[in-house]
Amino acid sequence: MNVGKIDLTQLRGISDKGIGLAKELAGTLVGNESLQRQGEAQQDRASEEMKAFRKQAEAQAKEAKADTFEQNQKAAQRAKEAS
């Protein structure tokens, strides 16, 4: 599913971060180092996914701003030529 140009599956990093934290916490509470490491690794992957998502969103915002500027320039040129 897409919202604007953003694919909602890319927001998975947020839920993965929470799940990783829960695994890490559970591993710590029960003394399971493997589960704790899995949780830490999942949080790290989620952080990287979120960074990539943030960069993509920033790029899309810049693209939209450039498109708007270009449209305004074209409209101004057409108005100038019509005068």
Gaussian input, Z-matrix of N, CA and C with variables (Angstrom, degrees):
# hf/3-21g

backbone

0 1
 N
 C     1     B1
 C     2     B2     1     A1
 N     3     B3     2     A2     1     D1
 C     4     B4     3     A3     2     D2
 C     5     B5     4     A4     3     D3
 N     6     B6     5     A5     4     D4
 C     7     B7     6     A6     5     D5
 C     8     B8     7     A7     6     D6
 N     9     B9     8     A8     7     D7
 C    10    B10     9     A9     8     D8
 C    11    B11    10    A10     9     D9
 N    12    B12    11    A11    10    D10
 C    13    B13    12    A12    11    D11
 C    14    B14    13    A13    12    D12
 N    15    B15    14    A14    13    D13
 C    16    B16    15    A15    14    D14
 C    17    B17    16    A16    15    D15
 N    18    B18    17    A17    16    D16
 C    19    B19    18    A18    17    D17
 C    20    B20    19    A19    18    D18
 N    21    B21    20    A20    19    D19
 C    22    B22    21    A21    20    D20
 C    23    B23    22    A22    21    D21
 N    24    B24    23    A23    22    D22
 C    25    B25    24    A24    23    D23
 C    26    B26    25    A25    24    D24
 N    27    B27    26    A26    25    D25
 C    28    B28    27    A27    26    D26
 C    29    B29    28    A28    27    D27
 N    30    B30    29    A29    28    D28
 C    31    B31    30    A30    29    D29
 C    32    B32    31    A31    30    D30
 N    33    B33    32    A32    31    D31
 C    34    B34    33    A33    32    D32
 C    35    B35    34    A34    33    D33
 N    36    B36    35    A35    34    D34
 C    37    B37    36    A36    35    D35
 C    38    B38    37    A37    36    D36
 N    39    B39    38    A38    37    D37
 C    40    B40    39    A39    38    D38
 C    41    B41    40    A40    39    D39
 N    42    B42    41    A41    40    D40
 C    43    B43    42    A42    41    D41
 C    44    B44    43    A43    42    D42
 N    45    B45    44    A44    43    D43
 C    46    B46    45    A45    44    D44
 C    47    B47    46    A46    45    D45
 N    48    B48    47    A47    46    D46
 C    49    B49    48    A48    47    D47
 C    50    B50    49    A49    48    D48
 N    51    B51    50    A50    49    D49
 C    52    B52    51    A51    50    D50
 C    53    B53    52    A52    51    D51
 N    54    B54    53    A53    52    D52
 C    55    B55    54    A54    53    D53
 C    56    B56    55    A55    54    D54
 N    57    B57    56    A56    55    D55
 C    58    B58    57    A57    56    D56
 C    59    B59    58    A58    57    D57
 N    60    B60    59    A59    58    D58
 C    61    B61    60    A60    59    D59
 C    62    B62    61    A61    60    D60
 N    63    B63    62    A62    61    D61
 C    64    B64    63    A63    62    D62
 C    65    B65    64    A64    63    D63
 N    66    B66    65    A65    64    D64
 C    67    B67    66    A66    65    D65
 C    68    B68    67    A67    66    D66
 N    69    B69    68    A68    67    D67
 C    70    B70    69    A69    68    D68
 C    71    B71    70    A70    69    D69
 N    72    B72    71    A71    70    D70
 C    73    B73    72    A72    71    D71
 C    74    B74    73    A73    72    D72
 N    75    B75    74    A74    73    D73
 C    76    B76    75    A75    74    D74
 C    77    B77    76    A76    75    D75
 N    78    B78    77    A77    76    D76
 C    79    B79    78    A78    77    D77
 C    80    B80    79    A79    78    D78
 N    81    B81    80    A80    79    D79
 C    82    B82    81    A81    80    D80
 C    83    B83    82    A82    81    D81
 N    84    B84    83    A83    82    D82
 C    85    B85    84    A84    83    D83
 C    86    B86    85    A85    84    D84
 N    87    B87    86    A86    85    D85
 C    88    B88    87    A87    86    D86
 C    89    B89    88    A88    87    D87
 N    90    B90    89    A89    88    D88
 C    91    B91    90    A90    89    D89
 C    92    B92    91    A91    90    D90
 N    93    B93    92    A92    91    D91
 C    94    B94    93    A93    92    D92
 C    95    B95    94    A94    93    D93
 N    96    B96    95    A95    94    D94
 C    97    B97    96    A96    95    D95
 C    98    B98    97    A97    96    D96
 N    99    B99    98    A98    97    D97
 C   100   B100    99    A99    98    D98
 C   101   B101   100   A100    99    D99
 N   102   B102   101   A101   100   D100
 C   103   B103   102   A102   101   D101
 C   104   B104   103   A103   102   D102
 N   105   B105   104   A104   103   D103
 C   106   B106   105   A105   104   D104
 C   107   B107   106   A106   105   D105
 N   108   B108   107   A107   106   D106
 C   109   B109   108   A108   107   D107
 C   110   B110   109   A109   108   D108
 N   111   B111   110   A110   109   D109
 C   112   B112   111   A111   110   D110
 C   113   B113   112   A112   111   D111
 N   114   B114   113   A113   112   D112
 C   115   B115   114   A114   113   D113
 C   116   B116   115   A115   114   D114
 N   117   B117   116   A116   115   D115
 C   118   B118   117   A117   116   D116
 C   119   B119   118   A118   117   D117
 N   120   B120   119   A119   118   D118
 C   121   B121   120   A120   119   D119
 C   122   B122   121   A121   120   D120
 N   123   B123   122   A122   121   D121
 C   124   B124   123   A123   122   D122
 C   125   B125   124   A124   123   D123
 N   126   B126   125   A125   124   D124
 C   127   B127   126   A126   125   D125
 C   128   B128   127   A127   126   D126
 N   129   B129   128   A128   127   D127
 C   130   B130   129   A129   128   D128
 C   131   B131   130   A130   129   D129
 N   132   B132   131   A131   130   D130
 C   133   B133   132   A132   131   D131
 C   134   B134   133   A133   132   D132
 N   135   B135   134   A134   133   D133
 C   136   B136   135   A135   134   D134
 C   137   B137   136   A136   135   D135
 N   138   B138   137   A137   136   D136
 C   139   B139   138   A138   137   D137
 C   140   B140   139   A139   138   D138
 N   141   B141   140   A140   139   D139
 C   142   B142   141   A141   140   D140
 C   143   B143   142   A142   141   D141
 N   144   B144   143   A143   142   D142
 C   145   B145   144   A144   143   D143
 C   146   B146   145   A145   144   D144
 N   147   B147   146   A146   145   D145
 C   148   B148   147   A147   146   D146
 C   149   B149   148   A148   147   D147
 N   150   B150   149   A149   148   D148
 C   151   B151   150   A150   149   D149
 C   152   B152   151   A151   150   D150
 N   153   B153   152   A152   151   D151
 C   154   B154   153   A153   152   D152
 C   155   B155   154   A154   153   D153
 N   156   B156   155   A155   154   D154
 C   157   B157   156   A156   155   D155
 C   158   B158   157   A157   156   D156
 N   159   B159   158   A158   157   D157
 C   160   B160   159   A159   158   D158
 C   161   B161   160   A160   159   D159
 N   162   B162   161   A161   160   D160
 C   163   B163   162   A162   161   D161
 C   164   B164   163   A163   162   D162
 N   165   B165   164   A164   163   D163
 C   166   B166   165   A165   164   D164
 C   167   B167   166   A166   165   D165
 N   168   B168   167   A167   166   D166
 C   169   B169   168   A168   167   D167
 C   170   B170   169   A169   168   D168
 N   171   B171   170   A170   169   D169
 C   172   B172   171   A171   170   D170
 C   173   B173   172   A172   171   D171
 N   174   B174   173   A173   172   D172
 C   175   B175   174   A174   173   D173
 C   176   B176   175   A175   174   D174
 N   177   B177   176   A176   175   D175
 C   178   B178   177   A177   176   D176
 C   179   B179   178   A178   177   D177
 N   180   B180   179   A179   178   D178
 C   181   B181   180   A180   179   D179
 C   182   B182   181   A181   180   D180
 N   183   B183   182   A182   181   D181
 C   184   B184   183   A183   182   D182
 C   185   B185   184   A184   183   D183
 N   186   B186   185   A185   184   D184
 C   187   B187   186   A186   185   D185
 C   188   B188   187   A187   186   D186
 N   189   B189   188   A188   187   D187
 C   190   B190   189   A189   188   D188
 C   191   B191   190   A190   189   D189
 N   192   B192   191   A191   190   D190
 C   193   B193   192   A192   191   D191
 C   194   B194   193   A193   192   D192
 N   195   B195   194   A194   193   D193
 C   196   B196   195   A195   194   D194
 C   197   B197   196   A196   195   D195
 N   198   B198   197   A197   196   D196
 C   199   B199   198   A198   197   D197
 C   200   B200   199   A199   198   D198
 N   201   B201   200   A200   199   D199
 C   202   B202   201   A201   200   D200
 C   203   B203   202   A202   201   D201
 N   204   B204   203   A203   202   D202
 C   205   B205   204   A204   203   D203
 C   206   B206   205   A205   204   D204
 N   207   B207   206   A206   205   D205
 C   208   B208   207   A207   206   D206
 C   209   B209   208   A208   207   D207
 N   210   B210   209   A209   208   D208
 C   211   B211   210   A210   209   D209
 C   212   B212   211   A211   210   D210
 N   213   B213   212   A212   211   D211
 C   214   B214   213   A213   212   D212
 C   215   B215   214   A214   213   D213
 N   216   B216   215   A215   214   D214
 C   217   B217   216   A216   215   D215
 C   218   B218   217   A217   216   D216
 N   219   B219   218   A218   217   D217
 C   220   B220   219   A219   218   D218
 C   221   B221   220   A220   219   D219
 N   222   B222   221   A221   220   D220
 C   223   B223   222   A222   221   D221
 C   224   B224   223   A223   222   D222
 N   225   B225   224   A224   223   D223
 C   226   B226   225   A225   224   D224
 C   227   B227   226   A226   225   D225
 N   228   B228   227   A227   226   D226
 C   229   B229   228   A228   227   D227
 C   230   B230   229   A229   228   D228
 N   231   B231   230   A230   229   D229
 C   232   B232   231   A231   230   D230
 C   233   B233   232   A232   231   D231
 N   234   B234   233   A233   232   D232
 C   235   B235   234   A234   233   D233
 C   236   B236   235   A235   234   D234
 N   237   B237   236   A236   235   D235
 C   238   B238   237   A237   236   D236
 C   239   B239   238   A238   237   D237
 N   240   B240   239   A239   238   D238
 C   241   B241   240   A240   239   D239
 C   242   B242   241   A241   240   D240
 N   243   B243   242   A242   241   D241
 C   244   B244   243   A243   242   D242
 C   245   B245   244   A244   243   D243
 N   246   B246   245   A245   244   D244
 C   247   B247   246   A246   245   D245
 C   248   B248   247   A247   246   D246

   B1=1.4521
   B2=1.5240
   B3=1.3086
   B4=1.4556
   B5=1.5217
   B6=1.3117
   B7=1.4517
   B8=1.5216
   B9=1.3194
   B10=1.4527
   B11=1.5103
   B12=1.3120
   B13=1.4591
   B14=1.5228
   B15=1.3329
   B16=1.4539
   B17=1.5232
   B18=1.3130
   B19=1.4566
   B20=1.5337
   B21=1.3154
   B22=1.4593
   B23=1.5237
   B24=1.3117
   B25=1.4624
   B26=1.5247
   B27=1.3165
   B28=1.4568
   B29=1.5259
   B30=1.3030
   B31=1.4625
   B32=1.5240
   B33=1.3240
   B34=1.4517
   B35=1.5152
   B36=1.3120
   B37=1.4641
   B38=1.5114
   B39=1.3201
   B40=1.4619
   B41=1.5238
   B42=1.3263
   B43=1.4684
   B44=1.5299
   B45=1.3318
   B46=1.4626
   B47=1.5249
   B48=1.3038
   B49=1.4627
   B50=1.5291
   B51=1.3225
   B52=1.4690
   B53=1.5151
   B54=1.3226
   B55=1.4637
   B56=1.5283
   B57=1.3151
   B58=1.4596
   B59=1.5148
   B60=1.3117
   B61=1.4648
   B62=1.5256
   B63=1.3359
   B64=1.4646
   B65=1.5337
   B66=1.3316
   B67=1.4712
   B68=1.5249
   B69=1.3173
   B70=1.4589
   B71=1.5248
   B72=1.3118
   B73=1.4669
   B74=1.5246
   B75=1.3286
   B76=1.4628
   B77=1.5245
   B78=1.3203
   B79=1.4542
   B80=1.5149
   B81=1.3093
   B82=1.4628
   B83=1.5245
   B84=1.3246
   B85=1.4692
   B86=1.5226
   B87=1.3305
   B88=1.4676
   B89=1.5265
   B90=1.3185
   B91=1.4522
   B92=1.5168
   B93=1.3340
   B94=1.4592
   B95=1.5307
   B96=1.3357
   B97=1.4680
   B98=1.5238
   B99=1.3282
   B100=1.4580
   B101=1.5237
   B102=1.3185
   B103=1.4684
   B104=1.5213
   B105=1.3125
   B106=1.4579
   B107=1.5312
   B108=1.3460
   B109=1.4631
   B110=1.5277
   B111=1.3378
   B112=1.4668
   B113=1.5274
   B114=1.3243
   B115=1.4642
   B116=1.5153
   B117=1.3217
   B118=1.4645
   B119=1.5268
   B120=1.3404
   B121=1.4688
   B122=1.5285
   B123=1.3221
   B124=1.4678
   B125=1.5266
   B126=1.3140
   B127=1.4656
   B128=1.5264
   B129=1.3283
   B130=1.4684
   B131=1.5300
   B132=1.3420
   B133=1.4710
   B134=1.5319
   B135=1.3231
   B136=1.4639
   B137=1.5236
   B138=1.3191
   B139=1.4688
   B140=1.5171
   B141=1.3331
   B142=1.4583
   B143=1.5315
   B144=1.3355
   B145=1.4681
   B146=1.5213
   B147=1.3275
   B148=1.4621
   B149=1.5256
   B150=1.3303
   B151=1.4688
   B152=1.5272
   B153=1.3265
   B154=1.4667
   B155=1.5307
   B156=1.3188
   B157=1.4609
   B158=1.5259
   B159=1.3256
   B160=1.4725
   B161=1.5294
   B162=1.3305
   B163=1.4664
   B164=1.5272
   B165=1.3302
   B166=1.4573
   B167=1.5308
   B168=1.3191
   B169=1.4648
   B170=1.5247
   B171=1.3290
   B172=1.4633
   B173=1.5296
   B174=1.3279
   B175=1.4686
   B176=1.5267
   B177=1.3203
   B178=1.4619
   B179=1.5235
   B180=1.3158
   B181=1.4696
   B182=1.5285
   B183=1.3271
   B184=1.4715
   B185=1.5238
   B186=1.3254
   B187=1.4649
   B188=1.5270
   B189=1.3155
   B190=1.4599
   B191=1.5327
   B192=1.3263
   B193=1.4705
   B194=1.5236
   B195=1.3232
   B196=1.4716
   B197=1.5308
   B198=1.3275
   B199=1.4638
   B200=1.5279
   B201=1.3164
   B202=1.4659
   B203=1.5249
   B204=1.3233
   B205=1.4568
   B206=1.5239
   B207=1.3296
   B208=1.4618
   B209=1.5320
   B210=1.3133
   B211=1.4675
   B212=1.5236
   B213=1.3194
   B214=1.4641
   B215=1.5302
   B216=1.3198
   B217=1.4660
   B218=1.5266
   B219=1.3367
   B220=1.4616
   B221=1.5276
   B222=1.3281
   B223=1.4710
   B224=1.5301
   B225=1.3193
   B226=1.4602
   B227=1.5257
   B228=1.3231
   B229=1.4716
   B230=1.5303
   B231=1.3393
   B232=1.4718
   B233=1.5365
   B234=1.3238
   B235=1.4646
   B236=1.5256
   B237=1.3186
   B238=1.4667
   B239=1.5337
   B240=1.3261
   B241=1.4553
   B242=1.5346
   B243=1.3212
   B244=1.4663
   B245=1.5418
   B246=1.3092
   B247=1.4594
   B248=1.4947
   A1=108.81
   A2=116.03
   A3=121.41
   A4=110.85
   A5=115.68
   A6=122.84
   A7=104.64
   A8=116.70
   A9=118.72
   A10=107.31
   A11=116.90
   A12=121.00
   A13=111.40
   A14=117.30
   A15=121.57
   A16=109.61
   A17=116.29
   A18=122.69
   A19=108.06
   A20=116.95
   A21=120.62
   A22=113.14
   A23=117.68
   A24=118.71
   A25=110.95
   A26=117.18
   A27=120.53
   A28=111.48
   A29=116.54
   A30=119.62
   A31=111.71
   A32=115.81
   A33=121.50
   A34=111.86
   A35=117.37
   A36=121.14
   A37=112.95
   A38=116.56
   A39=120.27
   A40=110.17
   A41=116.77
   A42=119.11
   A43=110.73
   A44=117.19
   A45=119.82
   A46=111.25
   A47=115.95
   A48=120.24
   A49=109.89
   A50=116.09
   A51=120.36
   A52=112.41
   A53=116.56
   A54=120.32
   A55=109.90
   A56=116.63
   A57=120.46
   A58=111.76
   A59=116.37
   A60=120.54
   A61=110.42
   A62=116.40
   A63=120.16
   A64=110.52
   A65=117.42
   A66=120.67
   A67=110.67
   A68=115.76
   A69=119.61
   A70=110.64
   A71=115.77
   A72=120.58
   A73=110.96
   A74=116.52
   A75=120.38
   A76=110.30
   A77=116.55
   A78=120.34
   A79=112.01
   A80=116.27
   A81=120.97
   A82=110.55
   A83=116.22
   A84=120.42
   A85=112.67
   A86=116.97
   A87=119.41
   A88=112.51
   A89=117.10
   A90=120.80
   A91=113.91
   A92=116.87
   A93=122.07
   A94=108.05
   A95=115.95
   A96=119.93
   A97=112.37
   A98=117.36
   A99=120.88
   A100=110.70
   A101=116.09
   A102=120.48
   A103=110.39
   A104=116.18
   A105=120.64
   A106=110.40
   A107=117.51
   A108=121.05
   A109=111.37
   A110=116.66
   A111=120.02
   A112=110.12
   A113=115.88
   A114=120.52
   A115=112.12
   A116=116.16
   A117=120.49
   A118=110.47
   A119=116.05
   A120=120.31
   A121=110.71
   A122=116.52
   A123=119.88
   A124=110.30
   A125=116.75
   A126=119.82
   A127=110.99
   A128=116.68
   A129=120.32
   A130=110.87
   A131=116.32
   A132=119.95
   A133=110.25
   A134=115.55
   A135=119.68
   A136=110.80
   A137=116.82
   A138=120.23
   A139=110.72
   A140=117.09
   A141=120.95
   A142=110.85
   A143=117.05
   A144=120.34
   A145=110.36
   A146=116.05
   A147=119.70
   A148=111.42
   A149=117.34
   A150=120.37
   A151=110.50
   A152=115.84
   A153=120.32
   A154=110.17
   A155=116.76
   A156=121.27
   A157=110.27
   A158=116.24
   A159=121.02
   A160=110.13
   A161=117.11
   A162=120.58
   A163=111.15
   A164=116.53
   A165=120.29
   A166=110.21
   A167=116.88
   A168=120.61
   A169=110.77
   A170=117.09
   A171=120.82
   A172=110.83
   A173=116.00
   A174=120.32
   A175=110.63
   A176=117.03
   A177=120.80
   A178=110.92
   A179=116.92
   A180=119.94
   A181=110.48
   A182=116.58
   A183=120.08
   A184=110.68
   A185=116.17
   A186=120.31
   A187=110.72
   A188=116.56
   A189=120.45
   A190=110.71
   A191=116.07
   A192=120.12
   A193=110.57
   A194=116.03
   A195=120.46
   A196=110.24
   A197=117.02
   A198=120.66
   A199=111.04
   A200=116.37
   A201=120.74
   A202=110.70
   A203=116.60
   A204=120.76
   A205=110.48
   A206=116.42
   A207=120.76
   A208=110.95
   A209=117.22
   A210=120.69
   A211=110.89
   A212=116.50
   A213=120.49
   A214=111.01
   A215=116.33
   A216=120.47
   A217=110.56
   A218=116.80
   A219=120.85
   A220=111.05
   A221=116.55
   A222=120.06
   A223=110.17
   A224=117.00
   A225=120.66
   A226=110.50
   A227=116.40
   A228=120.40
   A229=110.42
   A230=116.67
   A231=120.44
   A232=110.41
   A233=116.67
   A234=120.58
   A235=110.61
   A236=115.56
   A237=120.93
   A238=110.11
   A239=116.65
   A240=120.94
   A241=112.03
   A242=116.80
   A243=121.37
   A244=111.13
   A245=117.05
   A246=120.34
   A247=113.78
   D1=139.58
   D2=-179.87
   D3=-115.72
   D4=142.61
   D5=170.40
   D6=-119.99
   D7=113.54
   D8=-171.51
   D9=62.79
   D10=-123.43
   D11=177.66
   D12=-107.40
   D13=10.61
   D14=-176.19
   D15=-100.26
   D16=125.40
   D17=178.28
   D18=-81.38
   D19=121.32
   D20=-176.14
   D21=-63.62
   D22=-22.44
   D23=177.70
   D24=-66.07
   D25=-19.31
   D26=177.92
   D27=-74.74
   D28=-14.53
   D29=177.16
   D30=-80.19
   D31=1.32
   D32=-179.61
   D33=-56.72
   D34=-27.15
   D35=-179.44
   D36=-56.18
   D37=-33.83
   D38=-179.41
   D39=-65.61
   D40=-48.22
   D41=-179.77
   D42=-69.12
   D43=-36.80
   D44=178.16
   D45=-62.53
   D46=-35.23
   D47=178.61
   D48=-62.29
   D49=-45.33
   D50=179.13
   D51=-66.19
   D52=-41.33
   D53=179.46
   D54=-65.70
   D55=-41.80
   D56=177.79
   D57=-61.58
   D58=-40.97
   D59=178.20
   D60=-63.78
   D61=-41.96
   D62=178.72
   D63=-63.07
   D64=-41.75
   D65=178.01
   D66=-62.96
   D67=-44.59
   D68=-179.85
   D69=-61.70
   D70=-45.07
   D71=179.71
   D72=-63.09
   D73=-45.78
   D74=179.25
   D75=-62.03
   D76=-42.86
   D77=178.37
   D78=-61.61
   D79=-39.08
   D80=178.49
   D81=-66.69
   D82=-44.25
   D83=-176.84
   D84=-65.87
   D85=-38.70
   D86=-177.58
   D87=-96.66
   D88=-0.77
   D89=178.19
   D90=75.59
   D91=27.96
   D92=179.97
   D93=-100.04
   D94=98.07
   D95=-176.63
   D96=-64.81
   D97=-32.96
   D98=179.31
   D99=-63.06
   D100=-46.58
   D101=178.61
   D102=-64.26
   D103=-38.23
   D104=178.20
   D105=-62.43
   D106=-45.29
   D107=179.06
   D108=-65.62
   D109=-38.25
   D110=177.24
   D111=-60.29
   D112=-43.70
   D113=178.88
   D114=-62.28
   D115=-43.06
   D116=178.81
   D117=-63.01
   D118=-43.70
   D119=-179.88
   D120=-64.14
   D121=-40.30
   D122=179.99
   D123=-65.31
   D124=-38.80
   D125=177.53
   D126=-65.36
   D127=-39.61
   D128=178.67
   D129=-63.01
   D130=-44.75
   D131=178.18
   D132=-61.87
   D133=-42.14
   D134=-179.62
   D135=-63.34
   D136=-39.76
   D137=178.59
   D138=-61.32
   D139=-42.26
   D140=179.02
   D141=-66.22
   D142=-39.56
   D143=177.45
   D144=-62.85
   D145=-40.62
   D146=-179.30
   D147=-68.64
   D148=-36.45
   D149=176.66
   D150=-63.74
   D151=-43.54
   D152=179.51
   D153=-64.50
   D154=-41.01
   D155=178.53
   D156=-62.47
   D157=-42.82
   D158=-179.78
   D159=-61.98
   D160=-43.42
   D161=179.31
   D162=-64.56
   D163=-38.98
   D164=178.28
   D165=-64.76
   D166=-42.91
   D167=179.72
   D168=-63.93
   D169=-39.84
   D170=177.81
   D171=-63.70
   D172=-42.38
   D173=179.34
   D174=-63.61
   D175=-41.16
   D176=179.16
   D177=-65.90
   D178=-37.07
   D179=178.25
   D180=-65.45
   D181=-41.95
   D182=178.40
   D183=-64.87
   D184=-39.69
   D185=178.73
   D186=-63.41
   D187=-42.74
   D188=179.44
   D189=-64.47
   D190=-39.18
   D191=178.49
   D192=-64.45
   D193=-41.71
   D194=179.28
   D195=-65.75
   D196=-40.75
   D197=178.38
   D198=-62.17
   D199=-42.42
   D200=178.73
   D201=-63.51
   D202=-44.00
   D203=178.31
   D204=-60.21
   D205=-44.17
   D206=179.98
   D207=-62.53
   D208=-42.44
   D209=178.89
   D210=-63.53
   D211=-40.18
   D212=178.07
   D213=-64.90
   D214=-39.70
   D215=178.41
   D216=-63.58
   D217=-44.19
   D218=179.40
   D219=-63.75
   D220=-40.82
   D221=179.21
   D222=-64.67
   D223=-40.61
   D224=178.76
   D225=-65.30
   D226=-39.13
   D227=178.96
   D228=-65.22
   D229=-43.39
   D230=179.17
   D231=-63.15
   D232=-40.65
   D233=178.88
   D234=-64.07
   D235=-39.66
   D236=179.97
   D237=-66.03
   D238=-41.67
   D239=-179.66
   D240=-70.04
   D241=-29.25
   D242=179.84
   D243=-74.99
   D244=-21.95
   D245=-177.90
   D246=-76.13

